[in-house]
């Protein structure tokens, strides 16, 4: 969870030059950890998020339950990430991620795809005017 959040935050910041609002991590995890959702993600951020959600109503329908089920895991990932300094919170409450460039890639399972997808989500979220818009699109509240 910490790596997923850190990568999303890094890509968000790289795209927008601003740290990612910390509460967006609660949207990242259910998007990338659910295989069906992850496989339905577009290849890049040119697809508008609201268009993608409209084209994938089944994903949106199950999203609130997945998000709720992952809430405590995301919190634990945030705590772990902060304790190990891959996540830091800025003075205005945003999240900054740091992953070592020398980290070895994981070659088994879905980990590589999950981490790659978290970066895409981080970039994609920069296109929303307000974080509240993202929560509304997914049918959840912060």
N, C-alpha and C positions, 0 to 999 in steps of 0.2 A: 504493500500500500504506500509506503514511504517513497519508493522509487517511482511508482505511478504518479503520485502527487508532485514529486520533484521534477519529473520530466515534463509534465503538463505545465507546471509553473515556469520552467526554463523556456519552453517554446512560446508560451504566452508572452513572457517578458521579451524574448528575442523578436517576436512579431510586433509588439506594441510599445516597447521601451518602457513599460510599466510592470510592476509586480502584479501577479494574479490575485484577485480577491480570494481570500482563503476559503470561503464557503463554497466556491466552485468545485473544490475537490470532492464534495459530496455528489456532484453530477458526473465527474470524470469516472469514478470507480464503476458505477453500474453500466456505463456505456462501454467500457473496455473489458470488463471481466465477464460479461454475458456474451458467450460465443456468437449467438445469432445477431445480436446488436453489433458486435465488433465486426463481423463479416459483412454486415449491411452498410457500414460506414463508407462514405465516398473516398476516393483515392486522394483527393486534395480538398482544399478549403474553398474552391470556386463554387461548389454547390451551396446554396443558401440553406442555413439550418432549418428554417421554417418549411422550406420546400422538401427537404429530406424527411422531416417529421411527418408531413402530410402524406408523403409517398410510402411511409412505413408506419401505418396506424397501429399495427400489432405491437411494435416496439414501444410506442408511447403508452399503449394500454397497460403493459406490464411494468413500465418504468417505475412508477411510484412504489410498488411492492419491492422491487429490487433495490431501490435507493434506501428504503426504510430498513431492509434486511442488512444492508452494508454499513449503516450509520456508525455503529460502534467500532467496526473494523477500520473505517476511515479515521475515526478519532484516534484509535490506537496507532495507526500508521502515522498520523500527524505528530503524536507524542514521540514515537520512535524516531521519526525523521528529525525532529527538533533536538532530541537528546543526542543524536549522532551527527548533527550539523549538516545534514543534506537538505534540511528545510529551516528557514528562518522567517520570522514574522517582522515586517517592517514597522516603523513607528505609526503608520496609518492603518495597520492591521492587514496588510496584503502579504502574500506568500512569495518567498523567493526560494527557488530550488537550485541545488548545486550537486551535480553528479561528476565524479572523477572521470576525466577523459581517458584514464588508463584502466578503467573498469573493464573486466573481461565480459564479453557478451555471453549470454546464456544460450546454449545450443540445443537444449532439449525442451519438449513441451511447447506451450503457447506463450511462454514468457517474452520472447522477442516480439511477437505480434502484439501482445498486450502493451508493452512499453512503447513500441512504435505508434500504436493507436492513441496512447495517452498524449504523445507529442502532437499528433494531428488534432486532437480535441483541444489541447491548449491553444494552438494557433486558431482553430475555428472559433473558439469562444471570444477571441479578440474582436470578432466582427459584430458582436452584439453591442447595442448602444449602452445597455444597462444589464448588470448581472440579474436583476429581477426579471428581465425579459426571458432569460434562459430558463429560470425556474418555472415561469408561467408556460413556456413552450412545452416543457416536460411534465407539467401538471403536478408540480410539487412546490412546497414553500420552504424557504431557508430556515 
